[in-house]
Amino acid sequence: DVTILVPNNDAFNKIPYSSLGPAFKANQSDIIRSVLQYHVLPGLHPSGSYNGSFSFDTTWLQNSSYTNVTGGQVVGGVRQAGDVNVFISGVGSRSTMVQSVRLSLSPPFVNPILLTFSCKQDLAFDGGIVHAIDTFLIPPQPFVATAPTFNLTAAGGAITNASLDTYTNEHKDLTIFVPQNSAWQSLGATLQTMPLSELQDILDYHIVNGTHFIGYSANLPNATILRSRQGSNLTITSASNSLFVNSARIIQPDLLISNGVMHVIDNFLNPNASAVTAQPELPTQPPVLQGSAISGNVVPFTEDLPTSVTSFSSSATAGASSFGVGDIGGAATTTSDGSAATTTGAESTRSSKKKNGAERVEFGNVGTLGGVVGGLLFILGIL
């Protein structure tokens, strides 16, 4: 059994106006297949199974050209206020499960597919269930391409400067704790002038190389001990509705990358102060790395951020994936209207039956399988 997250008309209408459009228009089958595989979750995930805590569910996306996560890339799911289920994917892209939608596709940017069916939450078919979503899920991108999206330009540049970019972009099952730009700004002069080996040591202390383990926040209960790539331990503290690593507060958790997850933290970690733990009662934790800022409070290492990195389509501009994340959904804290003209096409026949109390959909003559949904049905073996 599988759960399929099917993009609705609104999601498809955004494609031609984003950088995802060229791949679909050119029928770049490898990219399209990987995007579609990311919308398929093994097992049954009914709408009622989600709650106020994030769950991270594996998908069919396992192609090593696009992901390096043991068992398959994940998508985050959570139930928000108003019983609305939301999925978070690459670079914080947000997709909402919709209550009911009619999907009719004969789009101009792919080979025509004549298909119309009604879709809602928990729609059953012979191989599982379908949920409709309003925005395409975006497969997570490499760390250096993702970091600028969240204004982590200093970290991205420093990782590149220290020749750790290939490792952080490609090594399997990483958890990276990333200091926010203001933490780098306050130490800019010190960090830029320290020996490279010392900078690498500090950066390595922010990376956990898991063996079949990725530190999503759901996997980090209080008192968890993690071994950093540098070799010293990191301690997780959960208190006062906050999560800390050593004495640094995690201020933005669970940002998915192509080979794991990163968490934004408010301050640096110091391998020479690994025993320092959080004081949750304090609004701001004392810094464990001492130093000075660059004159003018310049954010260091931003000039080292590469203009492109290896990504889904050979390269992507740093800060924006090759799939047009900003156009297809934006960050989780924003809303994308993605307005576009609706295309219409001829309808196919559809019949519905009941299966286990849920509506079952059977598809009629859908024409060519060159279309996006037809391709999804094809790889699932439904047609």
Helices and strands as residue ranges (DSSP letters): E 2-7, H 9-14, G 15-17, H 21-25, H 29-37, E 40-42, G 47-49, E 55-58, E 74-80, E 84-88, G 90-92, E 94-96, E 100-105, E 115-120, E 123-125, E 128-133, H 143-146, G 147-150, H 153-161, H 165-170, E 174-179, H 181-186, H 188-193, H 196-204, E 207-209, G 217-219, E 225-227, E 233-239, E 242-245, E 248-257, E 260-265, G 271-273, G 302-304, E 308-309, E 316-317, E 350-355, E 358-363, H 372-380
